[in-house]
Amino acid sequence: MIPIDRADSLQTPDGPPRGNLAPAGGSEPPPVGRVGARFRSNFPKGSYLWSVRNAQWQALGLKEEDCEKPKIAVVNSSSELASCYSHLDKVAAVVKQAIRDAGAIPFEIRTAAPSDFITGAGARGAYMLGARDLVTNDIEVAVEGAQLDGMVCLTSCDKTVPGQLMAAARLNIPTIVVPCGYQASGSYQGHHCDIEEVFIGAMHVVTGAMDLDTVVGMSREAIRSPGVCSGMGTANSMHIVCEALGLALPGSAPVAAMSPKMMADVRAAGRRIVELVWADLKPRDILVPGAFANAVRAVLAVGGSVNCVKHLQAVATEAGSPVDVYALFEKFAAETPVIAGVRPVGDHTIEAFEAAGGAQGVLKQLQPLLDTRVLSVSGRTLAEELAAFEARDMQTIRALDQPFAKLPAIVVLRGNMCPDTGIVKTGIAVRKTRQFTGPAICYGTSDAAVAAIKSGEIQAGHVVVMRGAGTKGGPAMGGGASRVVFALDGAGLGDSVALLTDGHLSGLVCKGLVVAEISPEAAIGGTLALVRNDDSITVDLDARLCNLNVDAAEIQTRREAWTPPPPMFDTGWLQIYRRNVSNTARGAVLVQSESPSSPG
């Protein structure tokens, strides 16, 4: 546990600790229906801003006296493009009614709704990570522009979760994040079938390891309801992060989409946000260093998505927090075992994990390692929340001394290949090879790498270098690194090669020895850009190193001769993103970033 005292745990940049909020279900509810309070959304009657708002809201059927009440944004990323968002309009209607019943006025706003499997078709997938920051800025424009008093964020697929958390941290108005559920998966030919297996199967077709009819049949059966991917991918991992950070109601993640449990949580969030506004409990009162430490522990304990690392760092950056999330993953990895093994990390289903207690069950087992003094949106400390929780299934969520794996599920590497960072997801498998040295074979795109796999150019023992897929080079980490991982698996090379990339991986990837998100990236002259075919590279998970075995003077000579490649997809939003994105060490947030020709 990070050694911080009680004052440090609850101190925020904006003032003293918050501790005067009645817990959810407490005996001191806010004055429901009270009008005339001074909220930031209220303006003097007859003033310009009051008058023009009154005109607009009269046309919407709102009464003048109602418009003196707290005004709550309901952040909705509903979309007909993907099943993970298709149910959110129904959810929004329920939460809005709960807000009205609690004595406030809801205003629904919309954001971008990126889905890896739909929005990832264009620009080599570059719109995916880039859309995360669009979500944050969509929220800022609507909520900060209108000076609304609080937010309920209906969070679903991968990038909406961090996008909404980043907005909460940036705007720092009372906020509750509501996980909106995982989808039901199906079966095909008598076997479990979900979206991960369709993704893997499609790349196995490319390499001849699966026939076309099989993957077509799988695609017809894999998704049986709305909601996010049913494995421990980025979406479910980040839903757990929301609860571990304290910005989701305790016990709300994960949850089956549109289930009675989820809808009860939705109504509870609608009531609770009104209480939070009256009490003025803000995200930065909750997003203290201990909360980030708890979230890192939770991700490690479930073998969560490697994408959680940069997303958590982005939230910390937006919150103005000094927390170094990458350093926390390094520090806690060796002492935080994997105590839950949900597919693809292990064999358990997400349904079994929810039944065993989900995020709350994991936090209960982790309690000796956590900072339990931190607050959540419930108004209680983590210690108070966990005191009432009883373990339900010790086989699905295990005790610390009986884990699925003692070795870390996520390993942060350093070395001359990745002086900033590189990330490996090991899952819970006992790797036969934890040290790998081999000759490099280099590719500038995932298409070129997949073609080389098909042709047999990539052989056992190679270190495959797939570069140009970082935050600037992709841009936005578009580039399809996950396709290469699954193609290697389909070709039977998953355990006999290593893959190095500055791109990121789908949260469902848990195969092979893959070093992802290498930073500095190739597009700004990182060492990855200087690797040549047949150079020797070593990956050592135990030493947490990834090195190019070339003399330092030779590396420097290559760096001096290096010239930056032309930017990819350098128009529109992606141009704006590429020019302003930071490196992953800051969470890949949009700031005035380093020069494109700088390696650091």
N, C-alpha and C positions, 0 to 999 in steps of 0.2 A: 504494500500500500504506500502511496506517496505520502511522505511525512509532512502533513499539513495540520495545523491546529484548527479548532472549531471556527475561529474567526476567519482564517484564511479560506476555509471550506465554503463559507457562505458569503464572504465579501465579494462585491462586484464592482466593476469600474464606475457604476453610476451612483454608488452610495452604500449605506450600511446594510447589514444582513436583513433579509426578509424573513420574518418568522411569525407574523401576526395573522396569517391566513387560516381560517377555519378549514379543517380537512373536509374532503368530500363526504357528504352525509353527516356533517357535524351539526352542532346545535345552534350555530349562529349563521344562518343563511343571510345573503345580502338582501337589502331592502327591495325585493322584487316589485317592479312597477313604479318605483320612485322616479320622479321627473325633476328637472331643474339642476341636476348635478353638473359639475364642471368637467365634462369630458373634452378631450382635444377635438372631437368631431363636432362640438357645439360652438356656435358663433352668436354674437349679440343679435337679438331679434330686430329685424329691419335693416341690418347691415347688408352690404353687397353680397357676401358669401352666404349669409342666412337666406336672403331673398331669392337668389337664383337657385339655391338648393331646394328651398320650399316650393318653388315653381316646378322644378323637376320631379320632386317627390310627391307633390300633389297629383301630378299626372300619373304616377305609379300607384296611386290609391293610398298613400301613407298619410296619416293624420299628423297635424303639427305637433300635438302633444307626444305622439309616439317618437317623433324625431328628436326629442330631448333625451331619449334613452340611450344606453350603450349601443354602438353600431358595430356589428361583428361581420368580418369578411368570412365567407365560406369558400375556401379555395378549392376549386374543382377542375380536374384535368380530364373531364369526360371526353371520350372520342369513340367514333364508330370504326376506327381503323384497326383496333386491337381489342381482344377479349379482356385484357387486364384493366381496361378503362370503361368497358361497356356498361357497367352497372352503377357508375358513380352518380348519374343523375338521380336515380332512386335513393341513393344514400344521402345526397344533398338535400332532397326534400324532407327526409326524416330529421336531419340535424337542424335544418332551418326551423322546423316546427318546434323542436326542443328549445331552441334559442328564444323563439317568440314566447313559449310557455314560461320561460325563466325571466321574462321581462325585458328583453332586448330586441333589437331589430337586425335581422340577418340580411346581408347583401352578397349574393353569389357572384364570384368572379372566376374567369377562366384563364388557364395557362396552356402552354405547349404540352403535348402528351406523347413523348417519345417512347417507342417500343423497339427493342433491338431487332426483333424479327420482322418488323414492318418498316420503321423509319430507317433502319440500317441498310436499306437497299441502295440509297443514293450516296454518292461521294465516298465510296468504300467504307461506309459506316460512320463518317465524320460527324454527321448530325446528332449522333447519340450523346457523347459527352458534351458536345457544344450546346445541346438542348438543356442540359442540367442548369447552366448559367442563364439561359433564356427563361427558365421557370422562375429562378430567383428574381430576375429583373422584371418579368411580367408581374410578379407579386408586388415588388416595390412600386412600380408605376401605378397600379390600381389602389393598393392599400395606403401607401405613403402619400400618393397624390390626393386621395380623398380624405386623408387624416382619420381613418377608421380606428376604432379603439381596441380591437382584438382580432384574432384569427383562429379559425378551425381549419386545418389543412387535411383534406382527404387524400391520403397518400397511397400510392399503388405501385406502379412499375418502377424499375431500377432508378432512373434518373430523377423522377419526381420526388423521391424521398430526400436525398441530399439537397436538391434544389429548394424544397420547402424548409428544411432545417437551416440552410444557409440564409434564407430570407428571414426566418424567425430570429436568427442570431444578428443579422444586419439591422433589421427594423426595431428589434427589442421592444415589441409590444406584447401583451399577454397572448400566448399561443398554445394550442393543443394540437398535436399531430395524431390523426386517427388512422391506424393501419386498416386498409379496406380489403384485406383477405386474399387468400391463395385459392387457386383454381383446383377443381377436382380433376385428377388425371384418369386415364382409361386403361384398357388392356388390348392387346393384339395377339392373336394366336396363342391365347392362354397365358401371356406374360404381361406384367406391368408395363405400361407405356406412357411416357410423359414427353414434354417438349424437349428435354435434354436428349432423350434417346432419338428423337426425330433429327435433331441437330447432328448428333454423332453419326446416325445412320446415313444422312445425306452426304457427309464427307466420306463415309465408307463406300458409298456407291461410286464416288469419284475414283477411288483407288481399286475398285473391283471386289471389295470385301463383302458387299451386300448387293442384292439385286434390286432393280428399280421398283418392282411391284411391292416388295416388302416395305420400303420406306414410304411409298405412296399409301399403303394400307395403314402404316403407323400414323402418318400425318392425319388420317381421317378419324382416328380414335384417341389421340393424345390428350386433347383438352375437352373437358366435359362440363365446364361451367365458367362464368366470369372469374377474374382474379389473376394474381401474379403466378409465375412459374412455381410449381409445387415442391421443388427441391430447395436445398439450402443454397440458393443462388444469391445474387446481390439484393433482390427485393426483400426476401424473407430475412436475410442477414441484416439489412438496414432497418427493417421493421423492429427487429430485436434491439438494434442500436437506439432507436427512438425511445424505447422503454428504458433501456439501461442508462441513457442520458437523463431521463426524467421528464421528457417532453411528451410522452404518451401516457395515458392512464395505466397504472399498474395492472397487469393481467390481460392486456389487450393484444399481445402479439406472441406468436402468430395466431391467425384465426381463419376459419373457413369463410370464404366470401359469401355474404348475404345470409349467413347462418343466424339463428336467434341470438347467439352469443355476440356476434359482431354487431347486430342491430341494437342490442342493449348497450353495448359500448358506445355506439354512435349517439344514442340518446343521452347517455351519461356525459359524453363530451360536450354536447350542446348545452346541457345545464351547467356544466362545470366552467365553461369559458366565461359565462356571465359572472360567476363568482370571482374568477381570476381578474376580470376587468375591474370590478369593484375594489378588490384587494390590491390591484396594481402589482401583481406578481409577474415578473417579466422573464423572458428566456435567459438573460445574462445573470439573473439571480440563481438560476438552475445550472447553467452551463459553466460550472466552476471546474478547476483542475481535477478534483476528485471524480466528477461525473465523467469526464473524458477517460480517466483511468479505468473506471468501471466498464465503460463501453468497450475499451480495448480488451479487457479481460473477457467480456462476454463473447466478442468475436472469436478470440482464440479458443474459448471453451467449446464453441459449436463448430470449429473449423470453417468459419464463415468465409464469404467472398473476399478475395484480395482487394477488390475495389473499395471495400469499406475503409481501407487505410487512407487513401487520398481523399475520400469523401469526408471522413472524420476530420482530417487536417483542414479541409476547406471550411467546415463548420467552425473550427477553432479560429481560423484566420478571419472569417466574417464576424466572429464574436469579439475580435480584438484580444483573444486569449494568447498568452505566451506558450501554451502547451505545444510540445513537439510530439505529434502522434507517432511518427516513425520511431523516435527514440523510445516511446512507451512500448511499442510492439517489440523492439529489440530487448528492452529491459524485462518485460513480463513473459516473453515467449517460453523461456526455459522453466518457469515456475508455474505456468498455467496449463494444465493438461486438457486434453480433449475429453469432455464428459458427456457429449451428445453426438451421435453419429447418424445424422439425417442424410438421405441421398442428396448428392453423389458422394459425400464424405464417407458415409457408412450405409447400412442397409435399412435403417428405420424410415418410416414415412413421416411426412410433416404432420399428418393427422395424429399419429402416435405421439409425436413430440408435443403437439398442442394439448393432448389429453394428459400428458405427464406434467403439465404446468408451463410449458413454453419458456419464454424469457424469464418469468418469475421463478420457475423451477430451477433454471440455470443460475440465476442470481442467488437463490437460496443456498445452493451447494457451494457457490463461490464466496459466500458471505465472509469467511475468515480472511479472504484476500482483498475485500472491497473497502472503500470508504463509505460507510453506511450512514454518515452524518449528512450527506447531501439531500437536498429537497427534490421532490417531483411536483408535477402539476396537481397532484392530489392534495398538496399542502402538508403532507407528512414526510418525514425522513425515510430513507431507504430502510433503516433499521426498524422503524415502526411498521412499514409495509410488510417486511419479511417476517416479522414476529407472528403474524397471523397465518402465514402460509405453511402448509404441511406437505412434505414430499409425497408424491402419488405413485410413481413408477420408477424405482431405482435401477431398473435395467435400461430404460430409455434415457433418463437423465441420471447419471451415476454420481456417486460421491467422489470427492477429490482423491481419495486413496484407492479407488477402484475404477480408474478412467478407461476409456477406449484406447487412448494412446498417451504416453507420457512425453514423447517428443513433440515439439511444437507443430501445429498445423500450418502456420504461416511463418516463414523465415525471411528476415530482412538481411540482404547481403551488402557488403561493401567491397572495396578493392579497386584496382585501377580501371576495371571495366565499368564500374558503377560507383564512383566516389560519393555521389549524392545518395543513391539508393538503387536497389534492385530487389524484387520480391519473388519468392517461391512459395507456392501452395503445395504442401506435402500431404494434406489430408491425414488419415489415420493409418494408411498402409505403412508397413515396415519396409522401407526402401532397401533393396539389396545393394544399391549403389548410392552412396552419399558423397562420394568424391568422383568426379568425372573429368578426364583430360583427353582432349582430342583435337584434330585439325579442323579449322573453321572452313565452312562453305557458305558463301554470302549471297543474299538476295535482297533486292530493293522493294519487292512487293510480295504480298501473299500469293498472288496468282503465279508469279515466277517460282516461288517455293513449292507450291502444290504441283506445278508442272514438273519440277525436278523430282518430286516424290514419285509421280506417275511414271516418269522415264527411267527411274532407277539411279539417277545421278546421286541422290542422297543415299549414303550407305551407313550401316551400323558403325558406330565409333565417331561419326561426324558431330561437330558442334555447329548446328544450323544457326546462322545469324540472319534474322529477318528485321531489317531496319527501315527507318523513314516513317515510322508509325507512331511517333510521340505526339505531345500536345501541339507542337508547331508543325512537325513533319507530316502528320496524318492528313490534315490537322486534326486536333481534338481526339487523338489516338484512334482515328479511323485507319483501317489497314487490314483487318481480318486476321489477326494473329491466332484467334481461336480456331479458325478454319485450318491453319497449318497444324495445330496440335492434334485435331481430330483426324486429319489426313495422315499424319505420321502414325497415329494409332491404327487406322484402317490398313496401313501398309505393313503393320507388324513391327514398326520401328520405335514404338513409344518408349520401350525400356532400354533401347540400345543406342539412342542419340540424346543429345541435349539441345535445347532450343533457347536462344537468347534474342530478346526483342525489346525495343523501346515502346512497343504497343501495350495495350492492356488486354485482359482476357475476360471472356464471359464469366460471370460468377458461378456458372455451372461447371467450369473446367476444373478437373482434379485428376489429370492424367499426365504421366511423363515428368521428366526433369525440365522444367521451363522456368527461366529467369525472365520475368516480365517487368515492364515499366522502368527499364534501365535509364538512369539519369546521371549526368546530362545526356540528352538524346542525340541521335545522329544528326538531326537537322541543324543543330547549333554547334556542331563540331565535337561532340562527346566522343569518347574513345571508341564507341561502337561504330562510328563513321570511319575510323582509321584501320579497322580490321581488314586483312587481306586473306584471300583463300590460302589455306594450309598453315596459317598462323596457329600456334598452339594456344588453347584456352583451357583454363581449369575452373571448375565449379566445385566448391567444398562447402557442403551444408553444415558440417560440424564446426569448421573454422569461420563460417559465415563470410566467405570470400568468393569473389569472382574476378579472376585476373587474366589479362592478356599477357602471355609469356614471351614478351618482346622487350628488348632493352629499352630503358627509359629514354635514352638519347634518340633511338630510332623512332619511338612514339612521338617525341617532340618534333623530329624532322618531318614526319608525316603530317603532324598538326599544322606546321608552318606552311606546308604545301597544299593543305586542304582548302577547297573553295565550297561555299554553301550551294546546295542543289536548288533549282528553281522551286518555288512554293507550289504545293498541290492545291487545286480547287480554290484559286485565289480571287474569288469574287464574293459579293454579297456578305451574308452573315459569317461565313467561314473565314473570309478575309479579316473581318473585324475581330473574330475570335483569335485567329493566328497571331495577329499583331499585338494583342493585349493579354494573352494568356501567360500566367506564371508557370514555373516548373512544378512538378508533382510534389516537391518538398514543401510547397506552400499550399498544396491541395488543388493545383491547376485552376485557381480562381482567376478572374479577369482583373488585371492590374496593369499599370504601365510596366511592361516586362523588359527583360534584358535584350540587348541587340541580337538580331538573328545570327550574327557571325560569332557570337561569344560562346565558348564552351561551358561557361559556368554560371 
